Amino acid sequence: MRRRAPRRHRRVTGGALLLALPVAAAVVGPLVTPADIPSDGPPYALGGGHPLGTDALGRDVLTLVLRGGASALGVACTAVALAVAVGGLLGLAAAASRSRLLDDLLIRPVELLLPLPSLLVISVVGVGWRGHPVAVALAVAALNVPAVARLLRAAALDAASGPVAEALRLQGESPARILFGHVGRAVLPVAAADAGGRVGSAVFTVAAANFLGLGLDPTSPDWGVVIAASREALFVQPWAVCAPTLLLVLFTVGANLLADGLLAAKAEGKATAWNQ
């Protein structure tokens, strides 16, 4: 009998397969579609040379879907990458500081952002920098920094105060090498798993901001903007809403499955190495 693949492998494979379509649309789409999408079709039409119909402005929905992934996923992924970089650095530094005062100085100020509603922050940013993807990405990143910093600080405390770190200090290793070489590697699986879930949350935060008109320009091909603009015609032209929604769901579920599977594989690899 053939042995079934371990559950972690199924999660990794399933996550990668789910990610393939939205990522391919976001990466390849802008290369094969025109920057200025023509609006020469009737509004909310099905057929007529448009595989997924047209939107309210008569633009081809398939072209919009292929064109809008770069902003929909790019803004969210950039925001999460910034949040992990800044929050991770703060969390690692706080865990390795060996000083309660320095720990508080690093963590407490960013915790002031925790109670702030995400859409409120994005709406304030949208007033001053309307339609700028960089401004939206920075706002989403700032909202995620406190949670990332607290999580990675908690995950790094054992490694930063453990015997390996003490031995490295006694050998005269630099604080930077201890911080990034030992403590950073110890929390890497936690950071990867958290980033996988946080990407999905960031995607929906950005999409919600665009849906409410707080993010990008209303004529942008971004998936969230397209969903918002076509929601009233859901039963007339369902593909204008369902196609970008499906890609967002595939991306978020796939990112969570992939991160979860990689974390499980890493944990099992550590357990195997320890038993040997």
N, C-alpha and C positions, 0 to 999 in steps of 0.2 A: 504493500500500500504506500502511496505517496504521502509524505509527511506534510501537513499544512504549515504554511509559513508562519513564523511567530507573529503575534499580534502587533508588535512594534513595527515589523517590516510591512505589514499590511497598512498600518497607519501612515508610514512614510510614503509608500507607493500610492496609496489613495490620496494623500495630501498633494503629492507632486502632480498626479493626474488632474486633480481639481484645479490646481494653480496654472496648469499649462495653458488653458484657453484664455483666461483673462490676462495673464502675463504676455502671451503671444500677441493678443490684441493691443495691449498697451505699448509693446516694444516695436512690433512690425507695422501696426496700423498707421501711425503717422508717416511712415516711409512710403506707403502705397496709396495714400489718399491725398487729395489736394488740400492745401492750407485754407483756401477760401472755398467753403462748401457751397455749391450752387443751390439756389432756392427756386428752381424752375418748375417744380411739381405742384399739384393741388395739395392743400393742407389735409392731413390725416387721411391719406389715400392708401389703399392696399393694392399691390400689383402695379401694373403700368411700368415695368422695368425697375421697380424698387423691391428687392427681395423681402425687406422688412417694412415696407411702406414708407411714408413720409411723416414729418412732424408738423407742428402748427404753422411753420414758416415754409413748408413745402420742401424741406431738405431731406435727403435720403437718410433713413435711420441707420442703415448698415454703415454708411460713411461716418455718421456721428459716433456710432459705437466704436468703430475702429480709431477714430480721431480723439475721442474723449478719455481713453484709458490712461494716457500719459499723465494727464493732470489728476484724474481721480485716484490713481494708485501712487503716482509720483509724489504728490503733496503729502499723502499719509505716510508713505515709507520714509520720506525725508524727515518728517516730523518725528517719527519713532527713532530713526537713527540718531538724530540730534538729542532726543530725550535720553536714550541709552548712553550716549557718549558723555553728556553733561551730568546726568543723574548717576551714572556708573562711577564717574570720576569722584563725585562728591561722596557717594556711599563708600567707596573703597578707601578714600582718604580719611573719612570719619572713623571707619572701622580700624584702620591702622594707626590712628593718631596717638593712641595710648594716653589721651588727655581728655577728660570730661569737658573742659572748657572749649577746646578746639572742636570736639565732637558737636557740641551745641551750636557753636558758631557756624559750622558747615551745614548742619541739617535744619536747625530751627527756622532760619529765614525763609528757606524754600517751602517749608510746611505752611507758610501763610497762604500759599496758592491752593492748598488742598480744598478748602471750602468753596472756592469760587466755581460757579456753574460754567461749564465749558461753553455753552452757547452764548452766555452773557459776555464772556471774554471775547469770543469770536465776533460778536455783534459790535463791540466797542472797536475792535481792530478793523472791522469792515467799514465803519463810519469814516475812519481816517485813511485807510488804504484799500479802498473798494476795488475789487477785481485783481488784486495782486496775490498770486499763489504763494509767493515767498512769505508774505505777511500772515496768511492763513497757516502755513507750515510752522512758522515761528510761534504762533499762538498755541497751536495744538502741542508743539514740543514743550513749551513752557508749562502747560497744564499737566503734562505727563512726567516732568522732571521730579517732582516731590515723591510720587509713588515709586518711581524707579530707584531713587536715592535711598529711600527707606528700606525697600526690599533688598537691594544689593548690600546695604550696610549690615542688615541682619544676617544675610547669607555669608558675609565675609568675616564676621566677628570670630568664629571658631578658627578659621584659617589664619587670621591676622594675629591671634594670641596663642596659637598652637605651638608644639615643639619644633616643627619644621621652620616656622618663621623665627623663633628664638635662636635656633641653630644658625640660621642665615645671618642674623644680627651679630651673633658672637664671632662669625667668620669675617665680619667686616663688610658684608654686602651692602650696597647702597639702598636707601629707602625706596627709590624708584624701582629697583630690580625686585625687591621683596613685594612691593605693591602690585606691579604689573606681571612679574614673572611667576610668583607663587600665588598670591591672594587673587589676582585677576583670573588666572587659570582655574582656580578652585570654584569661582562663582560663574564661570562662563556658561555651564549648562543651565543654571537658573536664569541667567540673563537671556539666553537664547529662547527658552520656553516662555518667559515673560514677554519678550519682544514679539513672538508669534501671536500671542493673544492680544497684545497691545496694538499690533498692526490692524487687526480686524476692528477693534474699537476706534482707532484713528480714522480708518476708512469711512466708518459710519458717522463719525463726528463731522468729518469734512463733507460727506454727502448730505448730512442733515443741515449743515450750515448753508450749503448751496441750495438745498431744497427750500429753505426759508428765505432765500435771497440775501444772505449775509456774506456770501463768499465771492465766487467768480461772477463775471458778467452774465446777465441772463441769456445772451446769445451764444455763450460758450458751449462747445460740444461735450463738456464734462458730463460724466454719467449722472451725477446727482442733479445737475442743472437740467438735463434732458428729462429725467424722471419728474422733476418739479414742473417743468413746462408742459408736459403731456399728461399729467395725472387726471385732468378733467375729461380727457378723451380715452380713458382706459378701456371702455367697452366699445368704442368706435374704432380705435387703432391700438390694440393691446400691445403690439410689439414695441411701440415707442416707449412704453414703461417696462414691460417684462424683460426685454433684451438687456438693457443696462442693469436692471435689478438682479437678473440671474448671474451676470458676470461679477457683481459685487458680492453676492452670496457665495459663489464658487470660490472667490479669492479669500474671503474671510474664513470659511470652513476649511479650505485647503491649507491656509497658513497655520491654523490651530492644529490640525492633524499632523502636519509636517513637523512643527515644533515639538508637539507631544511625543511623536515617534522618535525623533532624534534624542530627546531627553531620556526616554526609556532605554534606547540603545546605549547611550553614554553611561547610564546608571548600571546597566547589566554588564557592560564592559569593565567598569570599576570593580563590580562584585566578582567577576570571573578572575580578574588579575589579583584580587585580594585572596581568593581561595587557592590560587596557584602558588 
